[in-house]
Amino acid sequence: MLRSLFIGLSESKSLRNFAENSPMGLRFSQRFVAGTQLADVIRAAQVVNEWGAGVSIDNLGENVTNADEAKHSAELYHRMLDEIDQRKLNANISLKLTHMGLDVSEDLAFGLVTELVDHAVHINNFLRVDMEGSPYTQRTLDFVRGLHREPGHAGRVGTVIQSYLYRSEKDIDDLLAERIRIRLCKGAYKEPASIAFPKKADVDGNYLKLARTLMKSGVYHGLATHDEKIIAELKQFARAENIPSSAYEFQMLYGVRRVYIPFGSEWYPYFMRRLAERPANVLFIARNMFRQ
């Protein structure tokens, strides 16, 4: 029930406008969002690096409505890559295709993201294309395959698979056939039972099944989860299969553990989806608010 509530709230334009433009909203978001400016996220990345972890940086935003907005979004990512390179950060970037103008023009988005992958390759880095709701699943996978086939891009661009979708096992098989790097997550959008597992136990079970396939694939993947039971089971699986820890990584969200660091002024939908994933985070935030 709470999950559905927060996903519904994430789609409220009026609440989003209030939250993203009020001091109270910014105060609530700071637990999970590293700030609204590039300098904020660079500082956060440096701190996480000092803790001994790498990071993936995401400028929050989606569904831009014109080419100028898409180009502005891409330009910020170029600046981000320059900062990562100049400061020698252990960091890469993640982006959403609708933030790069996919809804405006697929050719526009492909051109902007291709330039970003070229930039990442030039500085010996990596770009991950995030997954959005199910209307974008096939388009995103086709887009990533196209990027990966561009000269010099193999191994430098990856994507995300969500374990709550029934189709994900087949999608993983197809991506692995081209040795495309995957981040496996559970999924944080509202999807009907006709295409997604409605029960958490089934989502978790599919996550473990898919993760084992990824770990044995010989391609370096990211396993995005905070579930300590799942992490323990996968570590045990790795030991039993003699899979070295250098063959994969666990990825966690900024503010819950660390690594995936989002920033930007359009933080509201992301923030609400994080609460939907784990409603217990609401109590955690409230306790911290009253301590301050």
C-alpha positions as CSV (number, residue, x, y, z in Angstrom):
1,M,0.0,0.0,0.0
2,L,2.7,2.5,1.0
3,R,4.7,1.6,-2.2
4,S,1.7,2.5,-4.4
5,L,1.2,5.7,-2.4
6,F,4.7,7.0,-2.9
7,I,4.8,6.0,-6.6
8,G,1.5,7.9,-7.0
9,L,3.0,10.9,-5.2
10,S,6.1,10.8,-7.4
11,E,3.8,11.6,-10.4
12,S,2.1,14.6,-8.7
13,K,3.1,17.8,-10.5
14,S,1.8,20.1,-7.8
15,L,3.6,18.3,-5.0
16,R,6.7,18.1,-7.1
17,N,6.7,21.9,-7.8
18,F,6.2,22.6,-4.0
19,A,8.9,20.1,-2.9
20,E,11.6,21.1,-5.4
21,N,11.1,24.8,-4.6
22,S,10.8,24.9,-0.9
23,P,13.4,24.8,1.9
24,M,11.5,22.0,3.6
25,G,11.5,19.9,0.5
26,L,15.2,20.4,0.0
27,R,15.9,19.5,3.7
28,F,14.0,16.2,3.3
29,S,15.7,15.3,0.0
30,Q,19.3,15.9,1.2
31,R,19.5,12.4,2.8
32,F,19.3,10.8,-0.7
33,V,20.3,13.6,-3.1
34,A,23.8,15.1,-3.0
35,G,22.6,18.6,-3.7
36,T,21.4,20.6,-6.7
37,Q,24.7,21.8,-8.3
38,L,27.6,20.0,-10.0
39,A,30.0,21.2,-7.2
40,D,27.8,19.5,-4.6
41,V,28.0,16.0,-6.3
42,I,31.7,16.3,-6.9
43,R,32.3,17.0,-3.2
44,A,30.1,14.0,-2.3
45,A,31.9,11.8,-4.8
46,Q,35.3,12.8,-3.3
47,V,34.0,11.8,0.2
48,V,32.8,8.4,-1.0
49,N,36.0,7.8,-2.8
50,E,37.9,8.5,0.4
51,W,35.7,5.8,2.1
52,G,37.1,3.4,-0.5
53,A,34.1,3.1,-2.9
54,G,33.6,4.1,-6.5
55,V,30.6,6.1,-7.6
56,S,28.1,6.5,-10.4
57,I,26.8,10.0,-10.8
58,D,23.3,10.8,-12.1
59,N,22.0,14.3,-12.9
60,L,18.3,13.9,-12.0
61,G,15.8,14.7,-14.7
62,E,13.6,13.0,-17.2
63,N,11.1,13.6,-20.0
64,V,12.5,16.9,-21.3
65,T,10.1,18.5,-23.8
66,N,12.4,20.3,-26.3
67,A,15.8,20.0,-28.0
68,D,17.4,22.9,-26.0
69,E,16.6,21.2,-22.7
70,A,18.1,18.0,-23.9
71,K,21.3,19.7,-25.1
72,H,21.6,21.6,-21.8
73,S,21.3,18.2,-20.0
74,A,24.0,16.7,-22.2
75,E,26.3,19.7,-21.7
76,L,26.2,19.2,-17.9
77,Y,27.2,15.6,-18.3
78,H,30.2,16.7,-20.4
79,R,31.2,19.1,-17.6
80,M,30.8,16.2,-15.2
81,L,33.1,13.9,-17.2
82,D,35.7,16.7,-17.3
83,E,35.5,17.1,-13.5
84,I,35.8,13.4,-13.0
85,D,38.9,13.3,-15.2
86,Q,40.6,16.4,-13.8
87,R,40.1,15.3,-10.2
88,K,41.0,11.7,-10.9
89,L,37.8,10.5,-9.3
90,N,36.8,6.8,-9.2
91,A,33.5,7.6,-10.8
92,N,31.4,7.1,-13.9
93,I,28.1,8.5,-15.1
94,S,24.5,7.3,-15.4
95,L,21.7,9.0,-17.4
96,K,18.1,8.6,-18.6
97,L,17.3,8.7,-22.2
98,T,14.3,10.9,-21.7
99,H,16.6,13.4,-20.1
100,M,18.6,13.4,-23.4
101,G,15.5,14.1,-25.5
102,L,14.2,10.6,-26.4
103,D,10.6,11.8,-26.3
104,V,11.5,14.7,-28.6
105,S,13.6,12.9,-31.2
106,E,15.4,9.6,-31.1
107,D,18.0,10.9,-33.5
108,L,18.6,13.8,-31.2
109,A,19.0,11.6,-28.2
110,F,21.3,9.1,-30.0
111,G,23.5,11.9,-31.2
112,L,23.9,13.5,-27.7
113,V,24.5,10.2,-26.0
114,T,26.9,9.0,-28.6
115,E,29.0,12.2,-28.0
116,L,28.9,11.5,-24.3
117,V,30.1,7.9,-24.8
118,D,32.9,9.2,-27.0
119,H,33.9,11.6,-24.3
120,A,33.8,8.8,-21.7
121,V,36.0,6.6,-24.0
122,H,38.5,9.5,-24.4
123,I,39.1,9.7,-20.7
124,N,39.0,5.9,-20.2
125,N,35.6,6.0,-18.5
126,F,32.1,4.4,-18.8
127,L,28.5,5.5,-19.3
128,R,25.4,3.7,-18.0
129,V,22.0,4.2,-19.5
130,D,19.4,4.0,-16.8
131,M,16.1,2.1,-17.2
132,E,12.8,3.9,-16.9
133,G,9.2,2.7,-16.8
134,S,8.1,-0.2,-19.0
135,P,7.0,2.0,-22.0
136,Y,10.7,2.7,-22.5
137,T,12.1,-0.8,-21.8
138,Q,12.5,-2.0,-25.4
139,R,13.4,1.4,-26.8
140,T,16.2,1.7,-24.1
141,L,17.6,-1.8,-24.9
142,D,17.6,-1.2,-28.6
143,F,19.2,2.2,-28.1
144,V,22.0,0.7,-25.9
145,R,22.7,-2.0,-28.4
146,G,23.1,0.6,-31.1
147,L,25.4,2.7,-28.9
148,H,27.5,-0.4,-28.0
149,R,28.0,-1.3,-31.7
150,E,29.4,2.1,-32.5
151,P,33.2,2.0,-33.2
152,G,35.2,2.1,-29.9
153,H,32.1,1.8,-27.7
154,A,32.2,-1.9,-26.9
155,G,32.5,-2.3,-23.1
156,R,32.1,1.4,-22.5
157,V,28.3,1.6,-22.3
158,G,25.9,-0.4,-20.3
159,T,22.3,-0.4,-19.1
160,V,20.0,-1.5,-16.3
161,I,17.7,-4.5,-16.0
162,Q,14.8,-4.6,-13.4
163,S,14.1,-8.0,-11.8
164,Y,10.4,-7.3,-11.3
165,L,9.7,-7.6,-15.0
166,Y,8.9,-11.0,-16.4
167,R,10.8,-10.2,-19.6
168,S,14.1,-9.6,-17.8
169,E,15.6,-13.1,-18.1
170,K,15.3,-12.9,-21.9
171,D,16.6,-9.4,-22.0
172,I,19.7,-10.4,-20.0
173,D,20.4,-13.3,-22.3
174,D,20.2,-10.9,-25.3
175,L,22.5,-8.3,-23.7
176,L,25.0,-11.0,-22.6
177,A,25.2,-12.2,-26.2
178,E,26.8,-8.9,-27.0
179,R,28.7,-8.7,-23.7
180,I,26.9,-5.5,-22.6
181,R,27.4,-4.6,-19.0
182,I,24.3,-4.6,-16.8
183,R,23.2,-3.1,-13.5
184,L,20.6,-5.4,-12.0
185,C,18.0,-3.7,-9.7
186,K,14.6,-4.7,-8.5
187,G,12.6,-1.8,-10.1
188,A,10.9,1.3,-8.7
189,Y,8.0,2.1,-11.1
190,K,4.4,1.2,-10.9
191,E,3.8,-1.7,-13.3
192,P,0.7,-3.9,-13.8
193,A,0.7,-7.6,-12.8
194,S,0.5,-8.5,-16.5
195,I,4.1,-7.6,-17.0
196,A,5.7,-7.5,-13.5
197,F,5.8,-9.7,-10.4
198,P,3.4,-8.2,-7.9
199,K,4.8,-9.9,-4.9
200,K,8.1,-8.9,-3.3
201,A,9.2,-12.5,-2.7
202,D,8.9,-13.2,-6.4
203,V,10.9,-10.1,-7.3
204,D,13.6,-11.1,-4.8
205,G,13.6,-14.7,-6.1
206,N,14.0,-13.5,-9.7
207,Y,16.7,-11.0,-8.6
208,L,18.8,-13.9,-7.2
209,K,18.3,-16.0,-10.3
210,L,19.3,-13.2,-12.6
211,A,22.2,-12.2,-10.5
212,R,23.7,-15.7,-10.5
213,T,23.5,-15.6,-14.3
214,L,25.3,-12.3,-14.5
215,M,28.0,-13.4,-12.0
216,K,28.9,-16.4,-14.1
217,S,28.8,-14.6,-17.4
218,G,32.4,-13.4,-17.5
219,V,31.2,-9.8,-18.0
220,Y,31.6,-7.2,-15.3
221,H,28.2,-6.3,-13.8
222,G,26.8,-4.2,-11.0
223,L,24.4,-5.8,-8.5
224,A,22.3,-3.0,-7.1
225,T,20.7,-4.0,-3.8
226,H,20.6,-3.1,-0.1
227,D,19.1,-6.4,0.9
228,E,21.6,-8.0,3.3
229,K,20.2,-11.4,2.9
230,I,20.5,-11.3,-0.9
231,I,24.0,-9.9,-0.6
232,A,25.0,-12.7,1.7
233,E,23.5,-15.4,-0.6
234,L,25.3,-13.9,-3.6
235,K,28.6,-13.8,-1.8
236,Q,28.2,-17.5,-0.8
237,F,27.3,-18.3,-4.5
238,A,30.5,-16.5,-5.6
239,R,32.6,-18.6,-3.2
240,A,31.0,-21.8,-4.2
241,E,31.5,-21.1,-7.9
242,N,35.0,-19.7,-7.4
243,I,33.9,-16.3,-8.8
244,P,36.5,-13.6,-7.8
245,S,35.2,-10.4,-6.1
246,S,36.9,-8.5,-9.0
247,A,34.4,-10.0,-11.4
248,Y,31.4,-8.0,-10.2
249,E,30.4,-5.2,-7.8
250,F,27.6,-4.4,-5.4
251,Q,26.0,-1.0,-5.9
252,M,24.1,1.0,-3.3
253,L,22.2,4.3,-3.2
254,Y,23.7,7.4,-1.7
255,G,22.3,8.0,1.8
256,V,21.4,4.4,2.4
257,R,24.9,3.0,1.9
258,R,26.8,4.6,-0.9
259,V,28.0,4.6,-4.6
260,Y,25.0,5.7,-6.8
261,I,25.0,9.5,-6.3
262,P,22.2,11.5,-7.7
263,F,22.0,15.3,-7.8
264,G,20.1,18.1,-9.4
265,S,17.1,20.3,-8.9
266,E,14.6,17.9,-10.4
267,W,15.0,15.4,-7.5
268,Y,11.3,14.9,-6.5
269,P,10.3,11.9,-8.6
270,Y,13.5,10.1,-7.8
271,F,13.1,10.8,-4.0
272,M,9.5,9.5,-3.9
273,R,10.5,6.3,-5.8
274,R,13.2,5.7,-3.2
275,L,10.6,5.9,-0.5
276,A,8.3,3.6,-2.5
277,E,11.1,1.0,-2.7
278,R,11.6,1.0,1.1
279,P,8.9,2.8,3.1
280,A,10.9,2.3,6.3
281,N,13.1,5.1,5.0
282,V,10.3,7.5,5.9
283,L,10.8,6.8,9.6
284,F,14.5,7.1,9.2
285,I,14.3,10.5,7.6
286,A,11.8,11.7,10.2
287,R,14.0,10.7,13.1
288,N,17.0,12.5,11.5
289,M,14.9,15.6,10.9
290,F,13.9,15.9,14.6
291,R,17.5,15.3,15.7
292,Q,18.6,18.4,13.8
